[in-house]
Amino acid sequence: MIGIDIIKSSRMRDLIKKFPQKGLNKFLSEDEIKLVKSYQTAAGFWAAKEAFSKAIKRGIGKDCSFKDIKIYKDENGAPNIALSKNIVQKFNILDVTLSITHDGEYAISVVNVKLKSTATNKVKQF
């Protein structure tokens, strides 16, 4: 399952200007905030979390909150996603891959979620 999201980075800049710590705390953990060096990075993290929620076909809300998803960096500095045990179990998640890119004033993220197979035929037929 694939999810994608795009955000205009200036939206994040404005959020951080208006609500510096409170704005970041709304969607990031303490560890994630330590990784944020610019509003562009924060925008990429926002897009990543939104893309994940779209990949599981829920969106951010009751079934999946911002705090159920954590962005971290691997030893090479590449972004990755960690998930709460609740989300992994609820949606039968086997693996997640993440890509974040920036171009001009935009941050874009794509997330691929691999689910544990529970059905033999996933394609809707007619």
C-alpha positions as CSV (number, residue, x, y, z in Angstrom):
1,M,0.0,0.0,0.0
2,I,1.4,3.4,-1.0
3,G,0.7,6.8,0.5
4,I,1.9,10.2,-0.7
5,D,1.7,13.7,0.8
6,I,3.0,17.2,-0.2
7,I,3.2,20.3,2.0
8,K,4.2,23.8,1.2
9,S,7.1,24.4,3.6
10,S,6.1,27.9,4.3
11,R,3.0,26.5,6.1
12,M,5.4,24.8,8.6
13,R,7.5,28.0,8.9
14,D,4.4,30.0,9.8
15,L,3.3,27.3,12.3
16,I,6.7,27.4,14.0
17,K,6.8,31.2,14.0
18,K,3.4,31.4,15.7
19,F,3.7,28.4,18.0
20,P,7.4,27.5,18.3
21,Q,7.5,24.6,20.7
22,K,3.7,23.9,20.8
23,G,3.5,23.7,17.0
24,L,6.2,21.0,16.9
25,N,4.8,19.1,19.9
26,K,1.5,18.8,18.1
27,F,3.0,16.2,15.7
28,L,6.5,15.3,16.8
29,S,8.1,13.5,19.8
30,E,11.0,14.9,21.8
31,D,13.4,12.7,19.8
32,E,12.0,13.9,16.5
33,I,12.2,17.5,17.5
34,K,15.9,17.0,18.2
35,L,16.3,16.0,14.5
36,V,14.5,19.1,13.2
37,K,17.2,21.6,12.1
38,S,14.8,23.8,9.9
39,Y,11.2,24.3,9.1
40,Q,11.8,22.4,5.8
41,T,12.8,19.3,7.8
42,A,9.7,19.7,10.0
43,A,7.6,19.9,6.8
44,G,9.1,16.7,5.5
45,F,8.3,14.9,8.8
46,W,4.7,16.2,8.6
47,A,4.4,14.9,5.0
48,A,5.9,11.5,6.0
49,K,3.3,11.0,8.8
50,E,0.5,12.1,6.5
51,A,1.7,9.8,3.8
52,F,1.8,6.8,6.2
53,S,-1.7,7.5,7.4
54,K,-2.9,7.6,3.8
55,A,-1.1,4.3,3.0
56,I,-3.1,2.6,5.6
57,K,-6.3,4.3,4.3
58,R,-7.1,6.1,7.5
59,G,-5.7,9.5,7.6
60,I,-4.5,11.1,10.8
61,G,-7.3,10.9,13.4
62,K,-8.9,8.4,15.8
63,D,-7.4,5.2,14.4
64,C,-3.9,6.6,13.8
65,S,-2.4,9.7,15.5
66,F,0.7,11.7,14.7
67,K,2.2,10.2,17.9
68,D,1.7,6.6,16.6
69,I,4.3,7.4,14.0
70,K,8.0,8.3,14.7
71,I,10.6,9.4,12.2
72,Y,14.2,8.5,12.9
73,K,17.4,8.5,11.0
74,D,19.5,5.5,10.2
75,E,23.3,5.4,10.4
76,N,23.5,7.0,7.0
77,G,21.2,9.8,7.9
78,A,18.3,8.5,5.9
79,P,14.8,8.9,7.4
80,N,12.8,5.9,8.5
81,I,9.5,5.2,10.3
82,A,8.9,3.5,13.6
83,L,5.4,2.7,14.6
84,S,3.6,2.1,17.9
85,K,2.9,-1.6,18.7
86,N,-0.8,-0.7,18.6
87,I,-0.6,0.4,14.9
88,V,1.5,-2.5,13.9
89,Q,-1.0,-5.0,15.4
90,K,-4.2,-3.1,14.4
91,F,-3.2,-2.9,10.7
92,N,-1.2,-6.1,10.4
93,I,2.0,-4.2,9.3
94,L,5.0,-6.2,8.3
95,D,7.3,-3.5,6.9
96,V,7.4,0.2,6.1
97,T,9.7,2.2,3.7
98,L,9.9,6.0,3.5
99,S,11.2,8.6,1.1
100,I,11.2,12.3,1.7
101,T,12.2,14.9,-0.8
102,H,12.3,18.7,-0.9
103,D,12.0,20.9,-4.0
104,G,11.8,24.7,-3.7
105,E,9.0,25.5,-1.2
106,Y,7.6,21.9,-1.1
107,A,8.3,18.8,1.0
108,I,7.0,15.5,-0.5
109,S,6.9,12.1,1.1
110,V,6.1,8.6,-0.2
111,V,5.5,5.7,2.2
112,N,5.1,2.1,1.2
113,V,3.5,-0.2,3.7
114,K,3.7,-4.0,3.4
115,L,1.0,-5.8,5.2
116,K,1.0,-9.4,6.5
117,S,-1.0,-11.3,4.0
118,T,-4.5,-12.2,5.3
119,A,-6.2,-12.8,2.0
120,T,-5.3,-14.9,-1.0
121,N,-6.7,-12.5,-3.6
122,K,-6.4,-8.8,-2.9
123,V,-7.5,-7.6,-6.3
124,K,-11.2,-6.5,-6.6
125,Q,-12.7,-8.5,-9.5
126,F,-15.7,-7.8,-11.7
